[in-house]
């Protein structure tokens, strides 16, 4: 099964930006809808964004619409999450994932270790 490794997290002040990367072990990642999830302290893992296999459509959780952009690069077997205008409540561990379908954000592979995003005032 495809293995996913997240990177790009770190410390950032509110209003700042970060670009997260998701590296896959092989091109299999390109045959599935992709997504990003996050888990904040004391909360369940939640859906953040999804992208079609073709990358022609994307969708987002209400809290991140207009601020986050999900993308993918088939040549690099990778997915990305551009995060702008970060808020304190965006602090969480972020995970990438291949999905059951674009409209069904069900995990299709084991979770990776994620990458920590910490937003400070």
VOGU-3710 file (C-alpha; in Angstrom, 3 decimals, decimal comma):
1> xxxxxxxxxx> 0,000/0,000/0,000  1,142/3,557/-0,666  3,003/5,215/2,195  2,500/8,913/2,883  4,932/11,274/4,574  3,921/14,799/5,552  6,309/17,718/5,951  6,398/21,502/5,993  4,813/22,202/9,344  6,284/24,517/11,915
11> xxxxxxxxxx> 5,780/27,635/13,976  4,088/30,626/12,390  2,452/33,808/13,649  -1,245/34,409/13,131  -1,810/35,833/9,669  1,184/34,023/8,245  1,412/31,197/5,723  2,752/27,666/5,435  2,903/25,138/2,609  2,563/21,497/3,612
21> xxxxxxxxxx> 3,843/18,673/1,427  2,750/15,048/1,190  5,225/12,659/-0,401  4,015/9,240/-1,546  6,112/6,119/-1,907  4,919/5,449/-5,464  2,575/6,738/-8,213  -0,417/4,880/-6,744  -1,323/8,125/-4,987  -2,236/9,554/-8,397
31> xxxxxxxxxx> -5,061/7,034/-8,851  -7,140/8,254/-5,913  -8,839/11,386/-4,738  -6,626/13,004/-2,137  -7,221/14,876/1,045  -5,860/16,623/4,082  -7,045/16,165/7,664  -6,005/17,682/10,958  -6,222/16,848/14,632  -6,078/19,558/17,264
41> xxxxxxxxxx> -5,330/18,853/20,940  -8,335/17,277/22,632  -10,276/16,936/19,384  -11,032/14,239/16,830  -9,267/14,178/13,482  -11,265/16,314/11,065  -11,546/16,766/7,319  -9,830/19,818/5,860  -9,716/19,507/2,069  -10,152/17,094/-0,845
51> xxxxxxxxxx> -9,039/17,038/-4,462  -10,182/14,915/-7,419  -7,908/12,468/-9,217  -7,974/14,882/-12,146  -7,428/17,854/-9,814  -10,279/19,612/-11,628  -12,268/20,064/-8,420  -11,490/20,781/-4,806  -13,592/21,144/-1,686  -12,901/22,416/1,806
61> xxxxxxxxxx> -14,152/22,477/5,349  -16,063/25,693/6,026  -13,461/26,979/8,464  -10,676/26,983/5,877  -12,502/28,069/2,716  -10,782/31,005/1,090  -7,622/30,479/3,121  -6,357/26,989/2,230  -5,651/25,492/-1,194  -5,099/21,796/-1,889
71> xxxxxxxxxx> -3,141/20,764/-4,972  -1,286/17,780/-6,410  1,646/17,040/-8,686  1,506/13,646/-10,396  5,102/13,835/-11,601  6,268/14,108/-8,005  3,720/11,676/-6,512  2,797/14,453/-4,144  0,014/16,549/-2,685  0,218/19,965/-1,083
81> xxxxxxxxxx> -1,757/22,221/1,203  -1,115/25,945/0,950  -2,329/27,636/4,117  -2,716/31,410/4,197  -3,948/33,822/6,849  -3,399/31,231/9,539  -5,362/31,492/12,757  -4,708/30,230/16,275  -7,414/27,602/15,822  -5,508/26,127/12,860
91> xxxxxxxxxx> -2,980/24,703/15,314  -3,027/20,929/14,825  -1,193/17,941/13,441  -1,933/17,765/9,710  -2,218/14,506/7,773  -2,550/13,742/4,086  -4,533/10,776/2,791  -5,802/8,993/-0,301  -9,592/8,819/-0,158  -12,335/6,325/-0,960
101> xxxxxxxxxx> -13,728/9,007/-3,285  -13,796/12,755/-3,697  -17,152/12,964/-1,919  -16,372/10,324/0,696  -13,320/11,296/2,781  -12,712/7,770/4,036  -9,061/6,769/4,567  -7,714/4,212/2,104  -4,239/3,768/3,539  -2,632/3,871/7,005
111> xxxxxxxxxx> -2,120/7,291/8,552  1,362/8,745/8,484  3,001/10,601/11,351  1,601/13,956/10,262  3,267/17,348/10,506  2,740/19,798/13,365  1,455/23,286/12,625  1,539/25,727/15,513  0,091/29,211/15,109  1,010/31,841/17,685
121> x> -0,447/35,248/18,447
//
